[in-house]
Amino acid sequence: MLYLAILALLIVFIVLMTTRWQLHPFLALLGAAVIGGFAYGLPGSDIVDTIGSGFGKILGGIGLVIAFGTIIGVILERSGAALTMAETIVRLLGERFPTLTMTLIGYLVSIPVFCDSGYVILNSLKNAMATRLKVSVTAMTVALATGLYATHTFVPPTPGPIAAAGNLGLSHNLGLVIVIGIGVGLITALAGLLWANRFRRLHDADAGLLTDASDMPGDTADADPFAAFRREHGELPGAWQAFMPILLPIALICLGSIASLPAAPLGSGWLQALLEFLGDPLIALAAGLLVATRLLTSGQRLTELKERAGEGITACAPILLITGAGGAFGAVLQATPLGDYLGRTLSELGIGLFMPFLVAAALKTAQGSSTVALVTTSALVAPMMSSLGLDSEIGRALAVMAIGAGAMTVSHANDSFFWVVTQFSRMPVSLGYRAQTTATLIQGITGIVVVWLLSLVLL
């Protein structure tokens, strides 16, 4: 019982440090690692060594992947490729299903681009489509936000799921996480869409939205809603150029995962070795970055690449530090008797995948960041995979999904994404809680139910 009490106090410590006292999660996690080491009776020298090795091990396995993924996202954002992706989906689906179109746009754009940035990029497009198609801005807002949120917590190369997969020993098998994440993410996105459709007939003035014609790009009632974007970005990239930096790494990772199966379904010998090499997440993301350089259209391509890489490195630096600190915290927990104790306790409770979901949901709701919830929870439960009955490749991948479902439950006032959605949409906070916060609760519950059902089939 003492071991469990210490663990609970460590979680409370992390939450209070990051919420009430606004300490950076990197420092909070390192502090929890040190305090936890002493509380569980580890020698001081062992604590230092364990923190250092845990920090380096996780970043050695996944750090460059996070960096490459972030740089690709910056290039897609700055080049207008994210807008091309959105325009392509609108052309494919037409104007009959505006909220579905908005959801799918968010679902795809948020795979490489952070959901906050994705919403800012697509906000004017969302307003233009709502005006042109005479659909409630609230419904379009929730549809876009929940689509973005789904892949943000489930699908690599988004940094949060990558870090969680690395903590749970899946950095070599991201293809499995991607395949499962695409399916789980799509279902949770559709759950958000169903909630968004409840607001389709809501009159924006009655809802209290502060609509303003200056938010709309041009005469949106009659004009092409993409015209303003083309004027702002110049000639937008073609569809293939826009999608390839995302599709190529995903395809290579999936091919590498299939090639490494014991049955060698794609061949053996040099072909298998080549596919496994190209399917390594680091090589696959490097290939995606190489393809993304074609989106750099200025006369000085190398200079522009340097600028975009600098922006990406700046954006991913806090994520790398938090990921490393999460790895250090997890390494300390693994070095304590906690794993054996929880193994006996959890095996008796039989809660399986619901345990990482509940921990991630508690952390997300308390401190606001989905990435922090993903990293911290995955580090916390890594020593318990065997006890939870998840000590297999499929089991660990499902654990990443369960943590992702918890990491979206729920988005409210302490989450930057909540404020991006409400402020850019000029949405009253009360409506934000009713529309956006409730949507993320529905998505999280839907996610864990889907993951649990998958576990009944796959485990």
C-alpha positions in Angstrom: 0.0 0.0 0.0 2.9 2.3 0.7 4.2 1.9 -2.8 0.9 3.0 -4.2 0.6 6.0 -1.9 4.0 7.2 -3.0 3.0 6.8 -6.7 -0.2 8.8 -6.0 1.8 11.6 -4.3 4.2 11.7 -7.2 1.3 12.2 -9.7 -0.2 14.9 -7.4 3.3 16.6 -7.2 3.5 16.7 -11.1 0.0 18.1 -11.4 0.4 20.8 -8.8 3.9 21.8 -10.1 2.6 22.2 -13.6 -0.8 23.8 -12.9 -0.8 25.7 -9.6 2.8 26.8 -9.6 3.3 26.8 -13.4 6.6 24.9 -13.4 7.7 23.6 -16.7 6.8 19.9 -17.1 10.5 19.1 -17.8 11.5 20.2 -14.4 8.4 18.7 -12.7 9.1 15.3 -14.2 12.8 15.4 -13.2 11.8 16.5 -9.7 9.4 13.7 -9.5 12.1 11.2 -10.6 14.5 12.4 -7.9 11.8 12.4 -5.2 10.5 9.1 -6.2 13.9 7.5 -6.2 14.6 8.6 -2.6 11.0 7.7 -1.5 11.4 4.2 -2.9 14.7 3.8 -1.1 17.1 3.8 -4.1 20.8 4.9 -3.4 21.5 8.4 -4.4 24.2 7.5 -6.9 21.8 5.0 -8.5 19.2 7.7 -8.9 21.5 10.0 -10.8 22.7 7.2 -13.1 19.2 5.9 -13.7 17.9 9.4 -14.6 20.8 10.0 -17.0 20.4 6.6 -18.7 16.6 6.9 -18.9 16.8 10.4 -20.4 19.4 9.4 -23.0 17.7 6.1 -23.9 14.4 7.5 -24.8 15.8 10.4 -26.8 18.3 8.1 -28.5 15.5 6.0 -29.8 12.9 8.7 -30.7 14.4 12.2 -30.5 15.5 12.6 -34.1 12.1 11.2 -35.3 10.3 13.9 -33.3 12.7 16.6 -34.7 12.2 15.5 -38.3 8.4 15.2 -37.9 8.2 18.7 -36.5 10.3 20.3 -39.2 8.1 18.6 -41.9 5.1 20.1 -40.1 6.6 23.6 -40.2 7.3 23.3 -43.9 3.8 22.1 -44.7 2.4 25.0 -42.7 4.6 27.8 -44.1 4.4 26.6 -47.8 0.6 26.5 -47.9 0.7 22.7 -48.4 -1.7 22.2 -45.5 -4.2 24.5 -47.3 -3.8 22.4 -50.5 -4.6 19.3 -48.5 -7.8 21.0 -47.3 -8.7 22.2 -50.7 -8.2 18.7 -52.2 -10.6 17.2 -49.7 -13.2 19.8 -50.3 -13.0 19.1 -54.1 -13.3 15.4 -53.5 -16.3 15.6 -51.1 -18.0 18.6 -52.6 -20.3 20.8 -50.6 -23.1 18.3 -49.5 -21.4 17.3 -46.2 -19.7 20.5 -44.9 -19.1 19.2 -41.3 -17.7 15.9 -42.6 -15.4 17.7 -44.9 -14.2 19.9 -42.1 -13.6 16.9 -39.9 -11.6 15.1 -42.5 -9.5 18.2 -43.3 -8.6 18.4 -39.6 -8.0 14.7 -39.4 -5.4 14.8 -42.1 -3.7 18.1 -41.4 -3.1 17.3 -37.8 -1.0 14.2 -38.6 2.1 16.3 -39.2 1.0 19.7 -37.8 0.1 20.5 -34.2 -3.6 20.8 -33.6 -3.2 24.4 -32.3 -1.3 25.5 -35.4 -3.7 23.5 -37.7 -6.7 25.3 -36.3 -5.1 28.7 -36.7 -4.2 27.8 -40.4 -7.7 26.6 -41.2 -9.8 29.0 -39.1 -10.5 31.4 -42.0 -11.2 28.5 -44.3 -13.7 27.2 -41.8 -15.5 30.6 -41.5 -15.6 31.0 -45.3 -17.1 27.6 -45.8 -19.7 28.1 -43.0 -20.8 31.4 -44.6 -20.8 30.1 -48.2 -22.7 26.9 -47.3 -24.9 28.5 -44.7 -23.9 26.2 -41.9 -23.5 27.1 -38.2 -20.0 28.3 -37.4 -20.3 26.5 -34.1 -20.9 23.1 -35.9 -18.0 23.8 -38.3 -15.7 24.8 -35.4 -16.4 21.6 -33.4 -16.0 19.5 -36.5 -12.6 21.0 -37.4 -11.4 21.0 -33.8 -12.3 17.3 -33.1 -10.8 16.2 -36.4 -7.6 17.9 -35.6 -7.6 16.5 -32.0 -8.1 12.8 -33.1 -4.8 12.4 -35.0 -3.0 14.7 -32.6 -3.3 12.1 -29.8 -3.3 8.8 -31.8 -1.2 8.9 -35.0 2.6 9.3 -35.5 4.5 11.3 -36.6 2.7 13.7 -34.2 5.3 14.0 -31.3 3.0 12.8 -28.5 2.1 9.4 -29.9 5.7 8.9 -31.0 7.0 9.6 -27.5 4.5 7.3 -26.0 5.4 4.5 -28.4 9.1 5.0 -27.6 8.4 4.8 -23.8 6.6 1.6 -24.3 9.3 0.0 -26.5 7.7 0.5 -29.9 10.1 2.9 -31.5 11.1 0.1 -33.9 7.5 -0.7 -34.8 5.8 2.6 -35.4 4.0 1.1 -38.4 1.8 -0.9 -36.1 1.0 2.2 -34.0 0.2 4.2 -37.2 -2.1 1.5 -38.6 -4.1 1.1 -35.3 -4.0 4.9 -34.7 -5.4 5.7 -38.1 -8.4 3.5 -37.4 -9.0 4.5 -33.8 -8.4 8.2 -34.6 -11.0 8.0 -37.5 -13.7 6.6 -35.2 -13.1 9.2 -32.5 -13.1 11.9 -35.2 -16.5 10.7 -36.4 -17.7 10.7 -32.8 -16.8 14.4 -32.6 -18.5 14.9 -35.9 -21.8 13.5 -34.6 -21.6 15.9 -31.7 -20.8 18.8 -34.0 -23.9 18.0 -36.1 -26.0 18.8 -33.0 -25.1 22.4 -33.6 -25.8 22.6 -37.4 -29.1 24.5 -37.0 -27.8 26.7 -34.2 -28.0 30.4 -35.2 -24.7 31.9 -34.5 -26.2 35.2 -33.2 -28.4 33.3 -30.8 -25.4 31.3 -29.6 -23.6 34.5 -28.8 -20.8 34.2 -31.5 -19.3 37.6 -32.2 -19.4 37.3 -36.0 -17.5 39.9 -37.9 -17.2 40.2 -41.7 -13.6 41.1 -41.3 -13.0 37.5 -40.3 -14.1 36.3 -43.7 -11.6 36.3 -46.6 -13.3 38.6 -49.2 -16.9 38.3 -50.3 -17.4 34.7 -49.0 -21.0 34.5 -50.0 -20.2 34.5 -53.7 -16.4 34.0 -54.0 -14.2 31.0 -54.0 -13.3 30.6 -50.3 -9.7 29.6 -51.3 -9.1 32.7 -53.3 -7.8 34.7 -50.3 -5.5 31.9 -49.4 -4.0 31.8 -52.9 -3.5 35.6 -52.8 -1.8 35.3 -49.4 0.5 32.3 -50.3 0.8 32.8 -54.0 0.6 29.6 -56.1 -0.2 26.8 -53.7 1.6 23.4 -54.1 -0.1 20.7 -56.0 -2.0 17.9 -54.2 0.7 15.3 -54.7 3.4 17.7 -53.5 1.4 18.5 -50.4 0.5 15.0 -49.4 3.8 13.2 -50.2 5.8 14.4 -47.1 3.1 12.6 -45.0 2.2 9.7 -47.1 5.8 8.6 -48.0 7.0 8.2 -44.4 3.8 6.4 -43.4 4.1 4.0 -46.4 7.7 3.3 -45.8 7.2 2.6 -42.0 4.2 0.3 -42.8 6.2 -1.6 -45.5 9.1 -2.0 -43.1 6.9 -3.4 -40.4 5.3 -5.8 -42.8 8.7 -6.9 -44.2 10.0 -7.6 -40.7 7.3 -10.1 -40.0 8.6 -13.7 -39.4 6.8 -15.0 -42.5 8.6 -12.4 -44.7 5.5 -11.7 -46.8 7.4 -9.1 -49.0 10.4 -11.3 -49.6 13.7 -12.1 -47.9 17.4 -11.5 -48.3 18.4 -8.1 -49.7 14.9 -7.0 -50.4 13.8 -7.6 -46.8 16.9 -5.8 -45.5 16.3 -2.8 -47.8 12.6 -2.5 -46.8 13.5 -2.8 -43.1 16.1 -0.1 -43.5 13.8 2.3 -45.4 11.0 1.5 -42.9 13.1 2.6 -39.9 11.2 5.6 -38.6 14.2 7.8 -38.7 15.0 6.9 -42.3 11.3 7.2 -43.3 11.0 10.7 -41.7 14.3 11.8 -43.3 12.8 10.7 -46.7 9.7 12.7 -45.9 11.8 15.7 -45.1 13.7 15.3 -48.3 10.4 15.3 -50.3 9.2 18.3 -48.3 12.1 20.4 -49.5 10.3 20.5 -52.9 7.7 22.7 -51.2 10.4 25.4 -50.7 9.9 27.6 -53.6 12.0 30.7 -52.9 15.0 31.4 -55.0 17.3 30.6 -52.1 16.0 27.1 -51.1 18.9 26.3 -48.8 18.4 29.5 -46.8 14.6 28.8 -46.6 15.3 25.3 -45.4 17.6 26.6 -42.8 14.9 29.0 -41.5 12.2 26.2 -41.5 14.5 23.8 -39.7 15.3 26.4 -37.1 11.6 27.0 -36.5 11.0 23.3 -36.2 13.9 22.7 -33.8 12.7 25.6 -31.7 9.2 24.2 -31.7 10.3 20.6 -30.8 12.9 21.5 -28.1 10.4 21.6 -25.2 8.8 18.3 -26.4 12.2 16.7 -26.5 13.0 17.8 -23.0 9.7 16.7 -21.7 10.1 13.3 -23.5 13.5 12.8 -22.0 12.4 13.8 -18.6 9.5 11.3 -18.9 11.9 8.6 -19.9 14.0 9.4 -16.8 10.9 9.3 -14.6 9.9 5.9 -16.1 13.4 4.5 -15.6 13.4 5.4 -11.9 10.0 3.7 -11.5 11.3 0.6 -13.3 14.3 0.5 -10.8 11.9 0.4 -7.8 9.8 -2.5 -6.4 6.7 -0.6 -7.7 6.4 -2.8 -10.8 6.1 -6.1 -8.8 3.7 -4.6 -6.3 1.4 -3.1 -9.0 1.7 -6.3 -11.0 0.1 -8.3 -8.1 -2.5 -5.6 -7.4 -3.5 -4.9 -11.0 -3.7 -8.5 -12.0 -6.3 -9.0 -9.2 -8.3 -5.9 -10.3 -8.2 -7.0 -14.0 -8.6 -3.4 -15.3 -6.1 -3.9 -18.1 -6.2 -1.0 -20.7 -8.5 1.1 -18.5 -5.6 1.8 -16.1 -3.4 3.8 -18.5 -6.5 5.5 -19.9 -7.6 6.7 -16.4 -4.1 7.9 -15.5 -3.8 9.8 -18.8 -7.3 11.3 -18.5 -6.5 12.4 -14.9 -3.3 14.1 -16.0 -4.8 15.7 -19.1 -7.8 17.1 -17.2 -5.6 18.4 -14.4 -2.8 20.0 -16.3 -4.1 20.6 -19.8 -1.4 19.3 -22.1 -2.1 16.2 -24.2 1.6 15.7 -25.0 2.5 15.8 -21.3 -0.2 13.4 -20.5 1.0 11.0 -23.2 4.6 11.2 -22.2 4.1 11.0 -18.5 1.5 8.2 -18.5 3.5 6.1 -20.9 6.6 6.4 -18.8 4.5 5.6 -15.7 2.9 2.4 -17.1 6.0 1.1 -19.0 7.1 -1.1 -16.1 3.5 -2.5 -15.8 3.0 -3.9 -19.3 3.4 -7.5 -18.2 1.2 -7.1 -15.2 -1.6 -5.5 -17.3 -1.4 -8.4 -19.7 -0.1 -6.1 -22.5 3.5 -7.4 -22.8 3.3 -8.0 -26.6 3.7 -5.8 -29.6 -0.1 -5.6 -30.1 -0.6 -5.1 -26.4 1.8 -2.2 -26.2 0.3 -0.6 -29.3 -3.1 -0.8 -27.8 -1.7 0.7 -24.6 -0.5 3.7 -26.7 -4.1 4.1 -28.0 -5.6 3.9 -24.5 -3.2 6.6 -23.3 -4.1 8.7 -26.4 -7.8 8.3 -25.6 -7.1 9.5 -22.0 -4.9 12.4 -23.3 -7.9 13.9 -25.1 -10.2 13.7 -22.0 -11.0 16.5 -21.6 -10.0 19.9 -23.2 -11.1 22.8 -21.0 -9.8 26.1 -19.6 -6.3 24.8 -18.7 -5.7 23.6 -22.3 -4.2 26.0 -24.9 -6.2 24.3 -27.6 -9.5 25.1 -25.9 -8.6 28.8 -26.0 -7.3 28.7 -29.6 -10.7 27.1 -30.6 -12.9 29.5 -28.6 -11.0 32.7 -29.2 -10.3 32.3 -33.0 -14.0 31.3 -33.4 -15.1 34.2 -31.2 -17.0 31.7 -29.2 -18.3 32.5 -25.6 -16.6 30.3 -23.0 -19.9 28.9 -21.9 -20.6 27.6 -25.4 -17.0 26.4 -25.6 -17.6 24.1 -22.6 -20.9 22.9 -24.0 -19.6 22.3 -27.6 -15.8 21.7 -27.5 -15.2 20.4 -24.0 -18.1 17.9 -24.2 -16.9 16.8 -27.7 -13.5 15.9 -26.3 -15.1 13.9 -23.5 -17.2 12.0 -26.0 -14.1 11.4 -28.1 -12.1 10.1 -25.2 -14.8 7.7 -24.0 -15.3 6.5 -27.6 -11.6 6.0 -28.0 -11.2 3.8 -25.0 -14.3 1.7 -25.9 -12.9 1.1 -29.4 -9.5 0.2 -28.0 -11.1 -2.2 -25.5 -13.1 -3.9 -28.2 -10.0 -4.3 -30.3 -8.2 -5.9 -27.3 -11.0 -8.5 -27.2 -10.2 -9.5 -30.8 -6.4 -9.0 -31.0 -5.2 -10.0 -27.5 
